[in-house]
Amino acid sequence: MIYCRAHVETIRPSTPHRQGEFEVVVMGDEPHDFVRTYRITAKDDNMAARAGIDRFVDEIGKLTSGAKN
């Protein structure tokens, strides 16, 4: 399990006709204490945070999976 948290900044807010653009900074907790920044297009900041966390978990999981051998 990879524990992490996300901080979201709005770059361009969502409107009824288009999704917003968000900068999502995801910070992992030890032993996965990496920081990644993603630019994500989403309906709202919660969905952007979720997408950023999912991306982080996938990326860091692949990065550290070889280190467990």
Summary of the structure (lengths in Angstrom):
residues: 69
radius of gyration: 13.4
end to end distance: 16.7
largest distance: 48.8
contacts: 184
relative contact order: 0.24
helix: 35%
strand: 41%
